[in-house]
Amino acid sequence: MAAEDRKAFLLRIDPKLWAELEAWAADELRSVNGQVEFLLRDAVRRRKASSGGGEAATNDASKR
């Protein structure tokens, strides 16, 4: 996905939570941005799976 296809937004976050995310991301060889996107994508997938949205809905959401 090209950078111009991605939505940028400002996120205000507690410094302690940032430190936790930063350490977690480093453990998984991701940037903090990549880790947050991974976690959000996983949360959306789980929500859709629990509501009967299925895998197709998750694939659509990940393309946005």
Secondary structure, DSSP 8 states (H G I E B T S, - for coil): --GGGS--------HHHHHHHHHHHHHTT--HHHHHHHHHHHHHHHHHHHTT-HHHHHHHHHT-
